[in-house]
Amino acid sequence: MLTKVYGSAVFGVEATTITVEVNIDKGIGYHLVGLPDNAIKESNYRIAAALQNNQYKIPGKKITINMAPADLRKEGSAYDLTLAMGILAASGQIQSEDIEKYIIMGELSLDGSLQPIKGALPIAIKAQEEGFEGFILPADNAKEAAIVGNLKVFGVENIKQVIDFFDQGTPLEQTVIDTREEFYKSLDFPEFDFSDVKGQESIKRCMEIAAAGGHNIILIGPPGAGKTMLAKRLPSILPPMTLHEALETTKIHSVVGKIKNMGLMSQRPFRSPHHTISDVALVGGGAYPQPGEISLSHNGVLFLDELPEFKRGVLEVMRQPLEDREVTISRARFTVTYPSSFMLVASMNPSPGGYFNDPDAPVTSSPAEMQRYLSKISGPLLDRIDIHIEVTPVPFEKLSEDRKGESSVEIRKRVTAARQLQTERFKELENVHYNAQMNTKQIREYCKLDESSKSLLKNAMERLNLSARAYDRILKVARTIADLANEEELNGNHISEAIQYRSLDREGWLG
């Protein structure tokens, strides 16, 4: 007897429906075809034990299972439940009239309980697109799949519940989530707040500009100056995510299995990988491509602490994703693209010893050592970072003050207002939502300069020996400064402030 059951495979952040055909015939044997990986090939042992422990069995006949499309590589243990239900239906141990209306996925334990799977959200989106009635999956993944409307989502604990549902019509409990209510309810007060930061007013201003325009930023300063503390608080002043952004971000985290028992992600991601990270872990890839840290920080912040300690090759692979805001991973048989529109926040000490031009410094580095240390970061990468700012240690008087600084909520209001101006400005453009995303043509259109501003910028360019890309960065940052001040035209004040934020371009910085 031939039965069809449906599962799903995830490639990139999109899912593809997999038809599992189970045929039971005279003879003996278990044949699984359709490019399964080792985890799927081993599934017959898990299935046999799970069925045995629930008073069912794998029939002692010739079982042929085909996973179509047969030329597409299948991976992972999430097909256990699909295969088990197909075998039960094909062998006549359960009724199976409605089994084709559902996508069924889940990893089986030997006692028949279900373990969580990866990629539940992309699978649910695809199931809804293709008109399936429902999606049966492990209870741990039910909330993330229930984000999708017009699809019945049933989270189950055990294979017995699924068997009783099809065989005896025992109803399963549907997981229902009001996506909008869940999303807006969790826009609470941030864990890390800018009011905790003493002093550092100019750096806070810098962070506000970076957040308002989506600019990449690098903080340079000695140990203990507060670089990491400031970076951790940056997500708290970014505008709240839109529903579309939240869905996109949740999808990526779902693919790597990081959304257990969670619905929609409403907080912007903050990723801080260790400097020993490999290039594949950073940008994504592997034999079965998975999103890397730059994609997991999509719509959020990627913080690289101690930037020169990262391997140079690892930093160089970020250059293209920083420009294109997506990363394409190519293999011989297929290509996947992951979004990676993130804000890069980097921090570094100005020298190997950590102290720079400080007469009281415990360690001084020679100019040659400093040059070697800083040369680990290439010019092209620095060019892609809009704002360079020096962070100086906070004096004791400031640290011991009782007065609290401005809170993240107040700063976020100004940032959100500036972002709304930008959204309105770029509403006709598909891939541009804030100033940092502008290309050269848009910079010429929206960053027009008067004569005095032009000569000011010309002098700075010549004196600091800036590249053409740095010129564009200054104009983008100046545009954001004007937006924060709610001014339509750029003027000399905006330009001169933006020029200040190019510390690493200044001649004599190493001297």
N, C-alpha and C positions, 0 to 999 in steps of 0.2 A: 504494500500500500504506500502511495506517495503523499507526503504532506509538505506544505510550505509554511515556514515561520519567518518572521522578519526581525532583523537586528540592524545595527548601523556601525559604520566605521568613520573615524574622524581623521581628516587630512587637513593640516593647517588649522584654521578655525572653522572649517565647514565640514558637515557630515555627509556621508553617502549611504543610502539604504542598501543593506545586504540581504539578499534572499537566501535563506537556508533551506535547501531541499533535502528531505529525508526520505529515503526509499528502503523498505524492508522486504526482503525476498528470501527464497529458499537458499539454504546453505549456511555457512558459518564465516564470520569475519566482520571487521569494523574498519571501514575505509572512509577517511576524511580527506576531501580534495578541495581545491580552490585557493591555493597558496596560504594555508594557515601557518602561523609561526609555532615555536615549541610550546608556548603557554597554551595555545588552543589544542595542539596535538595531545598534550597531557590531560586535557579536560575529561577524557573518558574515565579516568580513574576517579576524579572528583565526582563526576555525574553518577557513576556506578555506586559509590559509597553513599552519596546523598539520597539516591532513590531507594537503596536497600534500607537505609535508616528511616525511611518514610513509607515502608511496606509496598514499594514498587520495585521494578527491576528492569535492567536492560535485557531485551529478549535475546535468546541464544540463536539468532538467525544472521543472515548476511545483511549488515546495515551499511548503506552507502549514503554519505552526507556530502552535498556539494554546496559550497559557499559562493554564490554568484554576485557580481561578476567575477569569474574564475581567474582573471588575469590581474586582479587587484590584491595587493598584499594585505592580509588580515593579521592583526596583532593583539595581544593582551588576553586576559582571562574573562573579559566581560561577556563573552558569548556562551558561558557555561549554561546559564538558564535558558537561552535561546535553543541550544542543542538538546538540552534535557527535555524541554516541552515538545520539541519536534519529534524526538524518539518516542515519547509517551503517546503523542497523537497518532503517529504513523503505525505504532504497534497496537492501536485500539484500546489502550489502557485507560484513556480519558476521551470524553467528547471533545470535538474540535471544530464545531461549525464556525465559531466566531474568532478563532485564533489568528486568522489572517488580517483582522481589523486592527491588530495591536503591534507596536514595536515592543519587543521583550528583550531586556538586557539585565545582566547581573552575574557576579562571580559567586560560585557556590562554595560553602564550607562543607566538610564531610558529613555534618549533621543536617544539611539542607538549609541552613541559614544563609543569608545573602550579605556579601561584602560590597562596599561602595565601588563605583566605577568612575572612570575619567570621562570628561566631555559630555555630561548629561545635558547641558544647555544647548550646545549645537545640535545634538541628536533630536531634542524636543522641537527645536525650530524647524528642522528638516521634516520631522514626522507631521507637524502641523501643515507645512507647505504641501506635502504629498497626500494630504487628506486622510491620514490614519485617525481612527476614532480615539485611541488612547495609547499611553506609554506606561508599561509595567516595568518598574526598576527598584533597586534597593531603597529602603526607607531613608537612609542617610542622604540620598541624592534627590529626594522628592521635592524639597523646597526650591532648589535651583531650577529644576525642570518645570515647576509650576509657574514660573515667571511667564511662560508662553501661554497666551490666551487661546481659547477655542480648541483645547486639547485636554482630554481627561488624563490626569496624572495619578497613578496609583503607586504609592510607596509600600513595599512589602518587606516583611522580616524573614519569611521562610518560604521555601518552594511549595510547601503544603497549601499555603494560602492561594497561590497561583493555580495549583491543581484543582482545588475546591471551587475556585472562581469559574473555571471553564467546565469542569465536570458536573458540579452540582448547582451552579448558579449562585454560590455564596457571594454576596456583594463584598467588594473591596472598598476600603475607605479612600475617597478621593481627596487629594491634597489641593487646597484652593488658597491662593494668596492674592490679596489686593496689592498689586505691584506698586501703584502710586502711593498708597497709604504707607506701606512698608518703607518705601524709598524716602518719603519726606519725614517720616517719624524718626528715622535714624540720623538725620542731619543735626546731631547734637553738638554740644560744646567740645572743642578739641582736647585731646589728652595733653599735648604739649602746647603751651601758650606763650606768645611773645612778651606777655607781661612779666614772665619769669626772668627775662634778660635784663641785666643791669647795664646802664650805659649803652655804648655801641649805637648811638642814634644814627650816625651816617651809614652804618652797615644795615640797620633796619630799613632805612630809606632805600638802600640798594636792593634789598630783598623785596620790598614793596614794588619797585619798578620792575624787577625780574618777574614777579608773579603777575603784574598787570599786563605785561606784554608777552609772557611765555618765553622769556629770554633765558638762555643758558648762562650760568654764572660760575666763576671760580673765586674761592676765598683763599688769600695767601696770608699766612701769619704764623707766629711762633706757637709752640705747644701751650695749651691752656688759655688761648686768647678767646675761645668760644666758638670756633668754626663749626664743630659738630653740633653744638647746642643750637646754633642759628639754623643750620641746614634741617635739623629734625623738626623745626617749627614752621618751615616753609609751607608744607601742605595745609596747615591751619589757616593760612591767609589766601589760599587759592580759591577761586569762585567754586561754589558747589557744582558737582557734576550734573549735567543734564541727563534725562532718562536714557537718551540715545548713547551717551558716553558710558553711562553705568552698565548698559546692556553689553556694549562692545568690550568693556574691561572685564566684566563677569565671564564672558565667553572665553577669553584667553585664560583666565585663572581656572575655569572649568576644565579646559583641555589638559591642564597639568594636575588636576585633582585637588585643587586648593579651596574648594567651596563647600566642603561637607557641612551639612546642617545649616547652611546660610542661604538666604534668598539672594536678592540683588545687592551687589556691592554699592554702597553709597559714599564711602570714604575714598578719596583719591589714594592710589597705592603709593607707598614709599619703600623703595628697594635700596638696600645698602650692601652690595656684595663685598666679600673680603678681597684684598689685593692679590691673593693667590689664584683667583678665578681664571679659567681657560677661555680662549676666544669662543669656543662652541657654547660654553655655559652662558657667556655674555650675550651673544647675538642669536643663539639658537642653532639647532642642527642635530647631528647624531645620525645613526643608521636609520632610525625612525624619527624624522625631525620633530623636535619639541620646541616650544617657544623659549627664548633665553630671557635673561634679566631685563634687556631693553624692551622686550614686548610685555613682560609682566609689569613694567612700570609705565605702560601706555596710559595716557591721560593723567599721569601722576609725576612723581619725582624719582630720578635715578641719582643716588648720592654715591660718588666715588671718593672715599676718604683716603688721604695720602696718595694723591694721583701719581707722582713719580715712582711710587713703589709697584704700580701695576706694570706687567710686562709690556714692552713697547708694542709688540705685535697685537696684543689684546686691545690696546687703545686705538690702534690704527684701523681695526675692523669696524670701529664705531663711526668713522668719518662719513661713509655713505649713508647709513641709517639716520645720522643727524641731519643730513640735507634732505633726504627723500621721505623721511618719517614713515618708512616701512622697510622691512628687510626681506629679501627673497633668497630662499635656500634651494639650491638646485641639486638634484641627484640624477643618476643616469635615466631612471624611469619616470620621475615626476618632479614637479617644482611646487613649492608652497610659499605663500607670502604671508608674513605676519605684520600687523600694524605696529609701529613703534614711535608714536608721537609723544615724546616725553620731555620733561625739563631736566637738563643735565645740571647737577650741582656738584662741583668738585672742590676739594680742599687740599692744600699742600703747605708744607713748611717751606720757607724761602731758601733753606740750605740743609745739607745732610744733618748738621748738628741741631737744626731747628731754629737757631737764632741768627739774626741778620743785622749787621751794623749796630749792634747793641754793645756799648762799652762794658756793661756789667755781665755780659753773656758768659756762662760757664765754659762753653766750647766755641771756638771760632773756626770757621772753615776757610780754606784758601780760595782765592778767586777761581783757580782751576777746578777744585772740587765742586764748587757751586755751579760752574758752567756745565760740568759733566752731569750733575744732578738735574739741573733744569733742562738739559738737552734731551732727557728721556721723553719729554713731551714735545711732539713735533709742532712746527709752525702751523701747518695746515689744520691740526686739531685745535690749537689755540685760536686760530682765526674763526673757527666755528663757535667759539664761546663769546657771546656778546659783551658780557660784563666781567671785568677783572677788578677785584677790590682787595686792598690790604686791610687786614684785621689786626689791630694793635691791642695789647693786653689792657684790661680795664684797671684803672688805679683803685687803690684800697677805698678812697673816699666814696667812689661810685658804688663799689661792691657792698659797702656797709650801710648804704642809704636804705631807709625804710620805704621810701616812695616807690610805688609800683609803676612800671612802664605802661605804655598803651597796650590794650589787649588785642589779641588776634581778631576778635569779632569786629572791632572798630576799623582795623586796617583792612579787613576783608571787604567791608562796605565800600571803601574807596576803590579797591582793586576791582570789585564786581562792577561798579559804575564805569570804570575805565574800559573794562572788557565789553560792557554793553555798547559803548560808543564804537568799539572796534567791530563788534558783531553787526551793527547797523551799517558801518562803512563797507564791510566786505560781504554783505548779504547776497550780492549778485555772483560772488565767486565761490566755486564749489569747494576747493580745498584750502581756502584761507579763512581762518576764524579770528586770528589775533596777529599782532604786529610782527612777531618773530617769524611768522610763516610767509611774509611778503617776499616776492621775487624782485629782481632788479626793475622790471617794468612798473610794478606797483609802487616801489620805493620812489621812482621818478615822479609818479602821479600824486602820491599822498604825502611826500616829504619835500615840498618845494621850499627853497631857501631864498631869503632876500639877500641883497648885495653884502651887507655887513656880516651876515652869518656865513656866507660863502667864503669871504676873505679870512674869517676866523678859522674856518675848517681847513682852508688851503694852508694857512700857516702851521696848523697842528699837523697836517698830513706831511708837510715837508720836514718839520722839526723832528717828528717822531718816526719818520720813514715808514708810514703805514701802507699796507697793501690795499688793493681795490676792495677786497672783501671786508677789511676793517672799516673802510669808508662807509660801506653799506650798513655795517653793524652800528656805527655811530648814529647814522640817520634813523635806523629802526628804534634805537634806545631813545633818541631825542623825540621821536614821534610818541612813544609811550609816556615820556615825561610830560609832554604837552597834553596828552589825554588825561593824565592824572590831575592836571591843573584845569582840565575842561576848556582848553584853548584850541581853536581851530588851526591857527597858523603857527609854524615853527619860528622861534626867534633865537637870538644869540645866547640867552640864558639856558635854553634847552640844549643847545649845541655844546656850550662850554661844560655843562654838567655831564653830558654824555661822554665828552672827551676825557673827563676825569676818570671814567670807569674803564680805561684801557691801560691799567698799571703796567702790564707786562710788555707793552709796546714802548714804554718810555726809555729813551736812551739813558745809560748810566744807572739803570735799575740794578745792574750787577756790580756797579762800581763802588 
